C-alpha cells in the first residue's frame, strides 16, 4: 500500500467512532433543517450547509488539540458569513477612540451586515457541537434520533413540505449510528477479538450493509395504503363534530379523483361551472408583484350563476373588446368610478415565477394602462391579439396563440377608487342597460325560496343598498367557519349556494363569494363574481421586532409581494350608480385592502392664533447611540454555552465534589460503590438479597471474566472502607473512585 494511503488509513482508524458521530449528527441536523424551507432564506440554507460541511470535515480530518479545531471552525464560520452576505468593511470614523459612541457605531455598522445569518449559523454550530458531545450512551443516541424523527413526522403531517426522503435518511443514519456504537463498545470491551475481526473486514461490513439495505428498501418500495388508525388529535376533533383543517398537499400520492375524495391542489381555476369539493393548499410561488399599494390582483369576472357554478353571462359573451393595444395607452373603463369619485394611481410590475400560461394579466382594479411587456432593454411589443374588455375590466391574453408567449414581466397602472362609504350609502344600486341588468341580476330557475328569505331577514334593518350588502357580508364572515375540506356528506340540495347556507355551512372563498353574489341579487343589487389572487406575502423583515407596527411604517402596503398558488381567491363586486363596481369580501379571515382618504389633522383655535415668541433651544447633536447590548448579550450567551459544553466533564466533577464535600473518605468509597451497584443492575448484573457482595462479584466474574480483576480491586477498597474500622486517606478514596469510574465505563 502507498505510504500516504496507509497513513490516512491509520489516522482514520484512530477515534473512528468519534469522527463518525460528528458525521451522523451533521446529516441528522441537515435533514431537520430542511423542514424550515418555507421560513429560511436561500442564503441561510447555503450558510448553514457550508458551516455543517466544513465543521464535519474539520472534526474528521484534523488532528491535534480540540480547542484548535474549534477555533478553526469559528473562524471558518465568520468567513462563510462574510462571503455569502456580501459584507463590506466599514472603517472607523475620525472621532477619537476614547468616545464610546464611536466604538458602538463602528461595531454596529460592521456587525449588522452579518445579521441575522451570523446568529443563526452560530446557533446551528453550537447545536451541532452540543449534540455530538452529548450523545455518549446508546440511550442518548436514541433520544437524539427520536427527536429529529418526531419533528420531521410532525412537519410532514402539518405542513406542505414533502419530507419522506428526510425521514428515510434519519432512520438510515439512526440505524447506522447504533451499529457503529455497538461495534465501538465491542472494541472497548474485547480489543483482542476486535483485532481479529479487522482481519476479515468483508465479513464484518457486509451483514451490516445488508440489514440497512433491507430496512431502507422495505420503506421505499412497499405500496402505499390508507392509515388504519387516525391520530389522536383528528379523532378528538371529529368526536366533537369538528373538522381538522389540512395544510398539506397530496404528498405525491397518485390515484383517481375518487380515491382522493375529489380534492385538488389550490390555484387559479380554469373552469368555474362546477364549484365545490375540497382542495389541498399548494404554497408554490406563482409570481412576484412590486406595487405602490397593497391590493387584490384581479383576473376575471363571471355573471351567470347556474346553480352549480359560474359562467360568462350574455352581456359578457357579447362584450366588445379592444385589440391592437400600445404601450402606455389609456384604457377605457366602463362601469368605473365617476368623475366626482377620487381615485389613486397604483403602479405594479409583475414577474412570473412559473411558466404557466394564464388567460389574463393580473392587476389592481380597474387597470388604466398597460405600460410595457418585458423588463428594461428586453421590452417587447404588445401582441396584436391581446384584448381589453372595458366593462369586465379584463386584460385577456391569447392563450391559443403560440407566437405570443405569456410575458415573464409586465408593468401596469391602475386607477383605484378611494372608498367613500357616506356617498355609497346615498347611491342607488341600479344599472342603465337592460342587458346588463339581465346578466347581473340573473338568478337560476329553482333557486330555493329559503335563500331569498334569509337575505331579506339579514338586511331587514338596513336603510340603503350599500348597508344591505355590508350586512350580508358580515353575516357570512361571522357565521360560517373557513375550511378547505368541507364536509360534503351533509349536502342534499342541488343548488350550490343553498347547500352552503343551510346544509354544509362551512367552506372556502368560492362558497362565501357565490353566496354573497346570489343573495345580493335576491335583494335587487347587481353583483358579479370575481376571481384572482389575494395580495400574497411580503418578505420577513428581521428588524421589525424592535420597530413600530408595519402598518404604521407602511400604511399603503407598498413592496414586493410573493403570490402563491394558495393565494388564489374569489370575491364579489356590486354596482352603485356614480361609483361603479365596488369590491366586497365575504370570506372569513380575509379583508379587502380598500384605499381610504387621508384624514386632515384638526386645527384648534389656539393653534391658529399667533403664539408668543419663544427662545429657541440650543441645538444638540443627534443621539447616535446604538442599542448594542443585545449583540453583546447574545455573544456572551453563545460563548458561555460553548464553554459549558467543552467543560461539561469538569463541571460535573465539581458538582459531584460539592455534593460529597461533607463525606469522609470512607463514606465516599461506600457512596461510589452503591452507585456502581445501581449501574450493574441496569446492565443485567443482579445482586440477590441472600448473597454477599463478594459472592455476587465472584458470580459476575464468571459471566464476564474480563471484568473480574477490576471487581476484585474495587471490592477490596470497599471492604476496607466499610468493615476494617480504619480511616481511609483521601488519596486512597481518590484511587478507589477512579477504579470505580473505569469499571463503570467498561460496563
N, C-alpha and C positions, 0 to 999 in steps of 0.2 A: 504494500500500500504506500502511496505517496506520503512523504512526511507531513505535508500540510494537511492532507485529509485525515491522517492519523492523529494529528494534534487537535483538529476540530472535533473528531470523534471522542477523544479523551476529555476534551473540555465539556462537550455536551453531556457526557456521561456523569460529570460531576454535578450534584444537586439537580438532577434531571427532573425530579418531581416539582421542585420549586419553580423551575422555568416553565414547565408545562402548566402549572397552576396559574401563572400570570397570563398565559395564552388563553386558557379556558375562561378566565374572568373577563378578558377583553372581548372574546366572542359573545359571551352572555350579555355583557353590558351593551354591546352594539346591537344585538337583536332587540333588547329592551328599548334602546333609544329610538329605534325605528318607529315605535308606536307614537312618537312625538312629531311625526312628519307634518301634521297639519298645524303645529304650534311653533316649530322652529323654522328659521330662515335657512336658505340653502347654504349661506356662509357658515352658519352654526354647525350644520351637519359636516361640512368639509373640515372645519377646525377640529371638531370632536373626533372625527375619524382619524385624522393625521396624528392628533395627540395620543390616541389609544395605540395606533400602529407604532409610532416611534417609542412610546414608553414600553410596549411589549418587546420590541427589538432590543432596547437597552437592557431590560431585565434578563433576556435570554442570551444575549451575545457578549455583554460587557462583564469583565471580571473586576475584581478589586473591592474596595470598601463600599458598603451600601450607601453611605452619605454622598459619595462621589456620583453614583448612578442617579440618586435623587436630585442632586444639584444639576446634573446634565439634563435631566428630564424637565426641570423647571425652566432652565434656560431655553430649551427647545420649545417649550410651551409658549414662552413670551415671543420667541422668533416667529412661531407659526401665526400667532395673533397679529403681529406686525405685518406679516406678508399678506394675509387674507383680508385685513381690514383697510389696506391702503394707507397705513399710518404715515404721517409726515411730522418730522421733528419740529417742535415749536421752541425756538430759542428763548432764553430768559430776557426780560425787559432790562432796560438800563438802570432801573431803580436799584438802590443798594441791597445787598443780600441780607442785610440785617432786618429789612422790612418783612415781617411775617406774611403780610398781604401779597407781596411779590412772590414769595415762595409758594403760597397756596394757589395763586393764579397760574403760575408756571406749571405746577404739579397737576392741577385740574385740566389745563389745556392739553397736556400730553396724555393724561390718563383717560379722559372722556372719549378720546378717539377709539379706544380699545373696548369700550362698553357696548353692549353687555357681554360680548363674546369672551373677554378675559375671565370674567367671574364664572360664566357657565363652564368654560373649559377647565378652569381651576377646580371647580366643584366636581366635575367629572373625573379629573385626575386624582383628587383626594378620595373619591368614592372607589376608584379603581385600586388604589393602594390599600385602602381600608379593607375592601372585600378580599384581596389576595392575602393580606396579613391575618385577617380574622378567621379564615377558613382553615383551621388546623385539624379538627376532628372530622370524622365522617358525618356526624350529625350536623355540623356547621355547613359542610358542603351540601348536604340535602336541603338545609334551610335556605341557602342562597339560591340554589336551582329552583326550589319550590316557589320562592318569592318571585323570581323572574318569570316562571311559567304561569303563575296565577295572574300576574298583572297583564301578561300578553293575552291570556284567555279572556280576561275581562275586557280589555281594549278591543279584541277581535269581536266580542259579542255586542258591545255597546258603542261602537264607532264604525265609520265607513271604511276603515282600514282592513286590508286583507293580510292577515298575519299568520297564515298556515305555515308558510316556509320558516318564519321566525320561531314558531312553536316547535317545528320539527328539528331545527338546529339546536334549540335549547335542550330538547330531550336527548339529542345525539351527544351534545357536549356533556350533559349531566352523566350519561352512562359512561362515556369515555373517562370522565374525571373520577368516577367511583372505581372504575377498573384500575386506573393509574394509582389511586390512593391505596387500593388493596395490594398492588404489586410493591408500592413503596414500603408499606408496613411489613410485607413478607421479606423484603430485602433487609429491613432493620432487625427483624427477629431471627432470620435464618440466612446470614450472609454467605455461608458456605453453599447452601442449596441455591441461593441466587446466582452465585458464580457458575454453578453447574448448569443452571437454566440458560444463562447467557451464551453458553457454548452451542445451544440449539435455538437460535432466535426465531426461526420459522415456526417451530412447534409452539413457541410462546405467543407469537403475534397472530398467527392465522386463526386460531379459535376465537380470539378477541374480535378480530375484524369480521369474522363470520357471524358472530352474535349481533354485533352492531348493524351489519348489513340486513340481517333478517328482521330486526326490530324496525329499522327505517323503512324497509320495503313493505312491511305489514301496515305501516301508517300511510304510505303514499299510494299504494295500489289497490287497497281494499275498496269495494264500492261504497258510495255514499248512501246512507239510509237515514230515514227520519228519526229524530230522537224519541226514545221510548218514554222517558220521564221529562216533565217540564222542570225548569229551575224553580227554586222556592219563591223567588220574587214574582215571577209570572203567575205561578199557581195562586199566590196570596192575592194578587191584584184581580185575577179572574174570579176568585171566590167572592170578592166584594162587588162583582158585576162591572168592573172597570177593565179597560184595555191597556195594554202596555205599549207605549209608543216605540216604534222601531227607528233606529238611526243608522241602519246598516243597509248595504246593497244586497244583491243576490249572492255575493261572495263567489262568483264564478260558477254557480250551480247551473247546470243545463236542465232542460226539461220543457214540457209543453206548457201552455198557459194554464191548463187545468191543474197541472202539477204545482204551479206556483200560485195558485189561488187568484189568478188574474192580475197579479202585481206586475208593475213595470218599473223602470227607472225614471226618476224625476227629470224634467227637462221641458223644452218648448215643444208643445204639441203641434202636430201637423193636421190632425183630424179631430174635430170637436163635436161631431154629430152624436157620439155615444160617450157620455161622461159617466164617471163613477169608478167603481173598483178601488183598488188601493195602489200605492206606489212605494218604492224604496228610494230614500234620499241618495242622490248622487252629487257629491261635492266637487267633482272635477271642474276646473275653470273653463269658462266659455270665452270671455272677453274681459278686457280692462277698459274702463271709461274714465278719462280725465275730464272733469267738469268743473264749472264755476259755481254750481249749485247742485245739491243732492236732489234726486228725483226718482220717479219710476221711469223705466225705459220702455216706452210704449211700442207695441208692434202692430197688431191687427185688431179690428172690431168685427163683431157679428151682431146682426139684428134680428134674425129669425129663430125663435125658440120652438123646437119641435116636440117638446115633452121629454125627450131623451138627451138633448144637447143643443148645440148652436150651429147655424149655417148662415151664409150670406142671404139677406133679405132681398126683396125685389128691387128696392131703391139702390142697394149696394151692388147688385149684379149689373144694373143699367148705368151705374155712375160713370161719367166721362172722366178719362184720365189725361194727364198732361205728360207728353213724352218729349224727347229731344232737349233735356234739361242742360243748362250750362252751369259752370261753377259759379257760386255765389248768387245765382238767380233767385229773386224773391218769389216765394211760392204762395199762391192764392189759398187762403184758408176760409172755407165756407163753414158757417156754424161756429165760428170762433168768437172771441170777446169783441164787443162793440167798441166804437171809437172812444167812448167815455170810460171804458174799463182800463185801469192802469195795469201795465204789463212790465215784465223784467226780462232782459235778454240773457239766455243761458247758452254758453259755448261748450261744446262737447267734442272730444276726439276719442273714437272707438278703435281699439286694437284687438283684433280677433286672436284668440289663443288656440283655436282649433280650426280645422279646415271644413267644418260643416257648412254647407250652402243653405242659408236661411232664406225665407221668402221675402223678407222686408229688411230695411235698415232701421235700427232702433234709435230712439231719442226721446227726450222730454217732450211733452205735448203742449201745444202743437209745434211741429217743425216749421221754421220760416225760411231757412236757406240750407242747401247742400253745398258746403264750402268747397270740398275737394275730396278726391279719392286718392289714396296713397299718402306717403309721408315725405316731406321735404322735396328733394330733387326727383323722387320716384313717383310724383303725382302723375295721374293718368287722366285721360278724357273720360267723362261720364258716358257710358254706353247709351246708344240711342233708345233702347227699349226699356231703360229704367223709367218707371212711371210714378207720377204723383197723383194721388186721389184726393182732391181738395176737400171733399166733405167727410170722408172716412179718416182723413189725416194719415194716410198710409203711404210710405215711400217704398214701392214694390220693386223687388229685384227679379230680373228674368231668370228663373231657375233652370228653365229648359234650354237656355241659350248657352252652349258650351264655350262660345267665344267670350262670354262675359263672366269670368270667374269672380266669385264673391270676393269683395275687397278685403284685404288684410287690415287696412287702416282707412278710416274715413272721418271727416270732420263736418259737423253740422251745427247750426244755431237755431234755437227755439225761442219763441215769444210766449213766456209762461204768464198767465194772468195772476194778479195778486188777489187773494181771496177777500171778497167784500161781503161778509155774511149779512150785514144790515141791508145792503142793496138786494141780495139774493132773496131775503125774506119778503121783499116787496115785489119781486119779479114773478111773472106767471110762467108755468111750465107748459108752453104751447109752441107748436111747430107751424110754420106758414104753409108748407107744401103738404097737400093731401096724400101724396105718395109716401112722403117721409112719415107722416102720422100713421099711415097704414103699416109701415115697417116697424117703427119704434114704439108703437102701442099694441102691436100684434100679440095675441095670446092663442095658444093652441085650442082646438076643439076638445072638449072633455076635460079641461083643467078643473080639478075638484073644487067645489064651492068653498070648502073649508080653508083653502089658501086665500081666497078673496076675503072671507070673514075675518081671518086672522090679521090681514093687512089693515082692514077697517078698524078692528079693535085696537091695534097698536097705535094708529095715527088719529084716533078719535079726539084727543086733546090738542093736537097740533093746529096752528092757525094759518099756516102757509104751506105751499108745496115743498119749499126747502126744509121747513121744520118736519114735515112728514117723512121726507127722505132721511133726515137725520134720526128720526125716531125709529124707522125701520133698521137703519144701520146699527144703532146702539142695541136694539133688541137682538139682532143676530150675533153681534160681538159678545154680548153678555150672557146669552142663553145657551149656546151650543159650544162644546169643547172641540178644540182643534186636534185632529189625528190624521195621519197619512194612511191608516189602515182601518177605515170604518167597518163596523160590524154589519155586513150586508145581509146577514141571516134575518135581520129584523124587517127587511124591506118586503112589502107586499104591493104597494101602489105601482102602477105602470108609469106614473109621472115622476120625473127626477126630483123636482122641487118639492112636490107634495110628500114624497118618501123621506126627503131630508128633514122637513119641518115637523113631521108627525110620527115617523117610524124610526129611521136611522138615528136622527138627532145628534149627529157628530159627523165630521168630515174635514176637508181641506178647502183651499181657496175656491175651486170650481163649484163646490156646494154653496158656499156663502154668496159668491157673486151672482150665481144663477138665481138664487132665492131673492136677493135684493132687486135684481133687474125685473123679475117676474112680478113680485109684489108691488114694485113701483108702478108698473103698468096697470095693475088692477085698480090703483087709485088715481089713474089718469096722468101720470108723469112719464114722458117719453124717456126711455133708457136704452142703452146698448151695452153689450158685453165686450170687455176689452181684455186682451192678453198681451203679456210682455214679460218683463223682469222687474223684480224688486231691486232696490238700489245696489245691493251687494255689500262688500265689506272693505273698509279702509285698512291699510297695514297698521299693525300694532306699533304704538309709539312708546319706546322704553322709558321716556321721561314723563309720561302722563300721570304716573302715580304721585309725583310730587308737585303737580301743577294743577291749576283750576280745571273745572269740568270742561270737556272737549267742546260742548255746545257754546260755552262762554267764549272760548278762543276762536271757534269757527262756526258761527251761527248759520252760515249759508250751507255748510257741509261740503265745501269745495275740496277737491283732492282727486286721487286716482283710486277708483273702486274696482275690486275684482268681483266679477259677476260669474256665479257658478250655475251648474245645471239645477241645483236645489233652489236657486232664486227665481226660477220660472214661476209666474204668478198671473192671476186674473183678478180684475176688479170691475167697476161699473162707472159709466158716465151717464149723467142725466142732463136734459136740455132745459135751460132757463132763458127766457126772452131777454135779449140785450147782453147776456153774459155767455151764451153758447153752451158747449158741453163742459160740465163740471164733474170732476172725478169724485167718487165715493168709495171708501174702503170698508167693507163689512166683515172682513176675516178677523177672527180673534187673534190677538197677538201682533197685528200689523197696524201701521199708522202711515197714512199718505203724507208725504213731505210738502205740504202746501207752502206757498210763498205769502207772507204777510207784509202789510205796510209797516214801515218803521215808525214807532211811536215818537212823536216830538216831545222833548222834555218840557214839563210845565214850568213856567216862569212866574215867580211870585212878585207882588208889588215891591217888596223890599229889594229884590234883585234888580228891578228896573230903575229905582231911584238911585241917584249917584251916591256913592259911599264916600266917607271921609278919607282923605289920603292917609295911607299907612306907610311907614318907613319899610322899605324892602329889607328882608333879612339878608345877611351876608351869605354869599354863595358858598356852598360847601362842596367838597369833592364827592362825587357819587360813590356810594358804598359798593365797592368791588369785591367784597368778601365772598368767598365761595364756600358752600357747605361741604367741606371735605371730610368731616367726621365719619359719615357712613362708609367712605372708601377705606379710611384707616381702620375703622372697626371691623369691616369685612376682612381686610388683610390680616388683622390680629387674630380673628376667629379662625381663619384658614391656617395660619401658622401654628396656632395652639392645637388645632385638630391634627395637623401633620406631626407635631411634636408628641402629642398623646399617642398616636399610632406607633411612632418609632420607639417610644419609651414605655410601651404598654407593659412589657415584662418587668421593668424596674418599678413601675408604679404599682403593679400587682404585688410585687415582693415587698414594697414599702407598706402597702395596706395590710399585708399579712403580718409583717413585723410589728406594726402598730397594734394589731389585734392581740398579738402574743407578748406585748411589752411587759405585762404583769405576770407572765408564766415563768416558773423556774425552768431550768434546763431539763429536769426530769419530766415535768409536766408537758413541755413542748414535744419531747420524743413520744410520749403517750398520745398526745393530740395528733401528731403526724401519722402515727401507726393506726389510729382509729380512722383517719381519713383514707389511708391506704386500704384498709379492710372494706370500706364502703365502695371503693373503686373495684376491688376484687369481686364483690358481689355483682356489680354491674357487668363485669367481664365474664361471669359464669363460674367463678371460683367461690363456691358456697362454704360457709363456716357454720357447721352444725352446733347446736347448743350443748350437746353431750360430750363434745370433744374439746381438748385443749388446743390452744393456738399452735403449739409445737406439733401436735398430731395432724392438724389441718394443713400446716405447711409441708409436712412430710408427704401428705396425700397430694397436695398441689404439685410438689416436685415430681411425683410420679406421672402426673398428667402433662406437665410442662417442664421437662428436665433442664431446659436451657435457663430457667429462672431459679433453680434450686439454690445455687450459691448466693444469689442476691437475697433470697428469702432468709437463708441462714444468717447472713451478716446483719440483716435488719432485725431478725428475731433476737439475736444476741444483744443488740443495743436496747431493744425494748425491754427484755427481761432484766437487764442491768439497771435500767431507769426505774422500773416499777417494783421489782421484788428484792433487789440487793440491799436497799437501805442506804446506799452510798450516794452522796451528792455528785451528780454528773457535772462536768465542767461545760462551759459554753462552747468550747472547741469541739468536744465530743458530741454535743447536741447539733452543732452545725454539720458535722460529718455524717451523723445519722440522718439528718434532714436531707442532705444531698443524696445519700444512698436511697432513701425512700422515694425521692423525686425521680431518680434514674429508673427505679423499678416501676414506678407509675407510668413513665414514658414507654417502657418496654411492654407494659400491659396493653 
